[in-house]
């Protein structure tokens, strides 16, 4: 039930060593592509599209197949060699494949170690830039996250949660470069204040 959630994020979630990283952005930002490559490289997959957040800021996994759009297929071929055998359907007017996650799955709950806003830009240098909590909140809103019944308590919990972990933009020209950059993120998690 949604009353047991702070919000539902339109995001992908991956984890390592008990700490979760959210990949947040609007549709087409490359969240699923990056999450699939990270999962193939040993990161645990929470979800590639929707991540529920508990009232105390813990992330939950949904344990479903990846939903990969056609543009990601050639890019992910080195990480998902059997992608061409995954079920193919048309969704929202475009072909998508549903492969099983190539690596481990985690259903949480897990603390948030970082808010990451990936941007695939083949003509730019790779860069990670820190974001302040206001820009993280703006990014969550722009990514069409769902906050059911926003109450004063939920607003306070949301601001505490956003302040509990660092936020970054990740600009990357290739998936290999993105994997290198994510591996260097400082994933120290502060306890979420209640």
Long-range contacts (C-beta under 8 A, 24 or more apart in sequence): 2-148, 2-149, 3-148, 3-149, 4-54, 4-55, 5-52, 5-53, 5-54, 5-55, 5-148, 6-53, 6-54, 6-55, 6-57, 6-147, 6-154, 6-157, 6-158, 6-161, 7-52, 7-53, 7-140, 7-145, 7-146, 7-147, 7-148, 7-154, 7-158, 8-50, 8-51, 8-52, 8-53, 8-145, 8-146, 8-148, 9-50, 9-51, 9-52, 9-53, 9-140, 9-143, 9-145, 10-49, 10-50, 10-143, 10-144, 10-145, 10-146, 11-47, 11-49, 11-50, 11-51, 11-143, 11-145, 12-46, 12-47, 12-48, 12-49, 12-51, 13-45, 13-46, 13-47, 13-51, 13-59, 13-61, 14-38, 14-39, 14-43, 14-44, 14-45, 14-46, 15-43, 15-44, 15-46, 15-59, 15-106, 15-108, 15-110, 16-42, 16-43, 16-44, 16-187, 17-187, 18-110, 18-111, 19-110, 19-111, 19-112, 19-113, 19-187, 19-189, 20-46, 20-59, 20-106, 20-108, 20-110, 20-111, 20-112, 20-113, 21-112, 21-113, 21-114, 21-116, 21-182, 21-185, 21-187, 22-51, 22-59, 22-112, 22-114, 22-115, 22-116, 23-116, 23-117, 23-118, 24-115, 24-116, 24-117, 24-139, 24-140, 24-143, 25-117, 25-118, 25-119, 25-139, 25-143, 26-142, 26-143, 26-144, 28-69, 29-117, 29-118, 29-119, 29-120, 30-72, 30-118, 30-119, 30-120, 31-118, 32-66, 32-67, 32-68, 32-69, 32-72, 33-68, 33-72, 33-75, 33-76, 33-120, 33-175, 34-118, 34-175, 34-178, 34-182, 35-66, 36-66, 36-68, 36-72, 36-76, 36-79, 36-80, 36-99, 36-101, 36-102, 37-76, 37-79, 37-175, 37-178, 37-179, 38-179, 38-182, 39-66, 39-101, 39-102, 39-103, 39-104, 40-79, 40-80, 40-102, 40-103, 41-79, 41-103, 41-179, 42-103, 42-104, 43-103, 43-104, 44-103, 44-104, 44-105, 44-106, 45-101, 45-103, 45-104, 45-105, 45-106, 46-105, 46-106, 46-107, 46-108, 46-110, 53-161, 54-109, 55-154, 55-157, 56-157, 56-192, 56-194, 57-111, 57-112, 57-157, 57-160, 57-161, 57-164, 57-192, 58-108, 58-109, 58-110, 58-111, 58-112, 58-192, 59-108, 59-109, 59-110, 59-111, 59-112, 60-107, 60-108, 60-109, 61-105, 61-106, 61-107, 61-108, 62-107, 63-105, 63-107, 65-98, 65-99, 65-100, 65-101, 66-98, 66-99, 66-100, 66-101, 67-91, 67-96, 67-97, 67-98, 68-96, 68-97, 68-98, 68-99, 69-94, 69-95, 69-96, 70-94, 70-95, 70-96, 73-97, 75-175, 76-175, 79-175, 111-164, 111-165, 111-189, 111-191, 111-192, 112-161, 112-164, 112-165, 112-189, 112-192, 113-165, 113-185, 113-187, 113-188, 113-189, 114-165, 114-166, 114-167, 114-168, 114-185, 114-186, 114-187, 115-139, 115-140, 115-162, 115-165, 115-166, 115-167, 115-168, 116-167, 116-168, 116-169, 116-170, 116-182, 116-185, 117-167, 117-168, 117-169, 117-170, 118-169, 118-170, 118-172, 118-178, 119-169, 119-170, 119-171, 119-172, 120-172, 120-173, 120-178, 121-171, 121-172, 121-173, 122-173, 122-174, 123-173, 124-171, 124-173, 125-171, 125-173, 126-170, 126-171, 126-172, 126-173, 126-177, 126-178, 126-180, 126-181, 127-169, 127-170, 127-171, 128-168, 128-169, 128-170, 128-171, 128-181, 128-184, 128-185, 129-168, 129-169, 129-171, 130-166, 130-167, 130-168, 131-166, 131-167, 131-168, 131-169, 132-167, 133-159, 133-162, 133-163, 133-167, 135-167, 136-162, 136-167, 137-162, 139-167, 160-192, 160-193, 160-194, 161-192, 164-189, 164-190, 164-191, 164-192, 164-193, 165-189, 165-190
